[in-house]
């Protein structure tokens, strides 16, 4: 989820282009692991609140600046980030809920004004890793039909704060959703960002997008393989980067991010909505006002 798209690239992610060889990969055949993996990170949100030893919260105007013309401010609040232990959610234990709220005229610490607040958490400085398999069991908001609601599950290079700003740091979008009956995966780097050609749309053939699904990516020195419910959906190799003259920036540590944006440049590019907010139609505003738009995460896991 290219959070620095406006500041650093300007273009919106195009979801309908894939590298030819990646698009030709057989989605029904997942490669077998060469050796068993060990679990190095796991959170099933079974506690009473967010585990701050594993996650930190981003706050617009303090440690985060708005990008992509998103219409929300991220806040550190139990209204927007909490653990739901209601057995009716379908989570195995608790579920992390990222829950946008309508707060007309909300003023962020930097003076910016927003009509929505939401949640964004990351493992930066808590857990960072190079290579491995990272996955999350996720339930999309509003029966996967909330146009302009923009939940995401992704990772970002730690070098973003070490002299390599986006997109030189590298970004991997494991799952993005904007209220359409599909999700997408993508990668961003120096010559391929914003309107990146390294992207793929996944359409839930024979499945309900609104159900719980596990989104995973396997990362090796040779490339990335994306899965939904253990079915391979997309594959990108370092050899393809080299063949296209693109810089490979994925041998350094990354950290994980979960967030729920509302409206903005990418949803607007998909749905064409300009009113009442860019990328966010009135029906989705009404869902946020009613409190029904929630993004649920059952667990997050990293294996190496």
N, C-alpha and C positions, 0 to 999 in steps of 0.2 A: 504494500500500500504506500504509494509514493507520497509521503507526507511533505516533502520539500518541493513538490512539483512546480508550484507557482513561483517560489523564490529562486529555485535553481534550474528550472527547465522550461516552465511555462506551458508545455504541451500536456494534453490529457491522455491518459492511457487508452490506447486503441485495443479493443479486446478481440478483434476478429482476424488477427494476423498471427501466424506461427511460422517458425523456421520449418522449411519443407521436410527435412529429415526427422525432426521432432514430431511433426504432425503425422508422419507416416508410421511412427512407433505403434506397435500392437498394444492397444489399451487393455487387452484382456490377459496379458502375460506379464506378471510382476516378476522381476529378476530375483533369484534366490540369494539369500545372504551367504557370503563366503564363510563367515564365522559368526558364532552367536554374539549378540551385543549385550552390553551391560547397561543397566539403567543408571544414568548419572544425574538426572533431574526428574522429579515427579511432584505434582501438586494436584490433589483431587478435591481441594477446597472443602475439606471436611471440618475445618475449624469454625469458630464463630465469626471470624472476620478475616480480611485479606492478610495473608502471611507476609509481613513486611521484611522478613529475612530473605524472601525469594523475589518479591516484587517491589518496585517503587512506583509511585503515582505521579503522572505528569500533570502540571497545572498551567493552564494558559496564562501568560503574563508573568509567570515566575520562572519555570524551567522549560517552557514550551511556547513557541510562537505560532499563531494561526497560519496555515498554508492551504492551498487549493481552494480558497474562497469558502471553506467550510463555515457553517453557520452556528456552530456550537463553541462554547468555551469548555475546556476540560477542567474539572474541579475535583478536589479531594473531599468527598462527601459521602456519607452512608446513603444518601438519596440516589447517588449515581453509581456507586461501587459497593457491593455488598455480597454476602454469601446467603444463598437461598437454600434452606433445608426442607422445603416442602416436597414431600415424596411424590407429589403430582407432577413435578417437572420432568420426571424420567431420568434424572441424573442418578448415578450409582451411589454417591454420597451427597455432599452438598454441591451446589453449582455456583460459580462466580456469575453474578449478574452485572452487566453494564447497561445502565438504564437512563436514557436521556429524559430530561424534564424541560417543560416549557417555563422559562423565567424571563418574561419580557423585560427588556432594559437592564439585564444583569450586567454589572460592570466588573471586568476582570482587574487584577492587581495592576496591570499596565495601563488601565484607563479605557481599554477597548470595551465596546458594548455589544452584547449578544442577546438573542431571544431564547436561546437553548443552552443547557448545560449537559455534559455527558462525562463518560469515564474513559480513561486510557491508562494502562499499566504496562510496565516493561521490566525486564530482568537486568538491565544495564547496571553494572557495578555489583550485582548480586550473583548472577550466573551468566557466563559467556562461554562460548564453545567454538571449536573449529572441527568441522566434519561431524558426521553422525546422522541419526534419524530423529526428526522432531515432529511431534504429532499433537493434535488436540481434538477432543470430542466436543462438537459444537452444535447448538440449535440456533438457527437463524431467526431473527425477529419477525413478528407479525405474519406468521405462516408463510414466510418467504415472499410476501407480496407487497411489502411496504416500499413503494417507489421512492427512491431518494434516501432511504435509510441505508447507512453505509458501514456495516461491521467489517472488521478485517482481522486477520491472523497472519503475522509476517515477522521478518527478522531484518536487522540492520547492522552494518559493519561497525564495530566499536571504534574504528579509526575516524568516525564522523567528528569526534571531539579531540582527535589527535593529529590534526593537520590535513585530513582528507575529508573535506565537506562532501555532502551529497552532490552528485551521484558517485563521486570517486570512491566512496566508502563501500559501495555495493549494497543492494537491497534485494530481498527475496520475498515475494508476495505468495504465501502459501494458499490463502483464500481471501478473496474480496467478493462482496455481494452488494448490489444496489437495488434490491427489490424486484429483480427480474427472475425468471425460472432457471437461472444458471449461476454458477460461481466462476471465478477466474483465478488463474495463477500467472505470475509474471516475474521478470527479473530486470533490474536497472543497474546501469554502470556508466562509465565515462562516455561511450559513444552510443549507448542504447538506453535512453531514459525518457520519461514522459510518454511520448508516443512510441513506446518500445516495440520492436518486432519480436521480442522474446516474450510471448504471451499466448495463453491458450484458454478457451472457454470450455467449461465442463457442464453438461446438460442433464445430469441425473436420469439417464435412460432407465426406464422401468422403476424408478424410485421417486419418492416424494421429497422435494427440496426442503419441506418444512420439518422433516424428521431429524432426529439426531444423526449426525454423520461424523466420521473421523477423517480429518484432513491431515495429510502427512507429506513430508518431503525427505528423501534420502540424499545426503550431501557427501560426496567423495571428492578427492582431488581431480577426478575425471569428469564430474558434472553433477547434475541434479535430476532426480526422478520424483515426480509428483503422483500422489495417490489420493483417491477418495474411497473410503471403506475397503482398503487393500486392493482396489482395482487401479492399475496404472492409468493415468490420464494424460501425462505429458512427460517428455524427457528432453533435456538439453545437455550437450556435452561440451567440454572445453575445446575439443577438436573443431566443433562448429564455430566457436568464438574465433579461434585462430584462423579458420578458413575465411571468415568474414572480416578479418583485420580488427576485431574488437578486443579491447583490453580485458583480460580475466582478472577480476579483483576479489576472488572468492577463496583465497587461501589464508585469510586472517580471521580472527574471532568475530562472531556475530552475537547479538542478544535478541531476545524475543519480545514481541509487542502484541497486545490485544487492545483494540479500541473500537469505539462506536461513534462514527461521525454522522452528522445530519446535513444533507444537501452538500452543495459545493460543485466544483468544476467538473469532476468526473461523473457524478450522477446526472448533472445537467447535460453533459455530452451524450449520455445514454437516453435520457427521457425528454430532453428538450424543454424542460420546465423553467420558466423565469419568474413566475409569481405563485404564491406570495413570497417565496424565497428561491434563490438560484438552486435548481435541482431538487426542490422539495415542494411537492404539490400540497394543496390544502388538505386532501384526505390523509396524507401522512402527518401533517401538522396536527390534525385532529386526533390521530392515534397517539402522538406524543403527549398531547394535552390530556388524553384519557388515561395515560399511564400504561398503555398496553404494549408499547414497543420496547421489548427487552432482548438483549443478546446474552445467551446462556452458554457457559463453558463448563463442561463436566470435569475434565482433567486436561493437564498438559504434561507431556513426557518427552525426555530426550534420552536416546540410547547411543552408545558408541562402542 
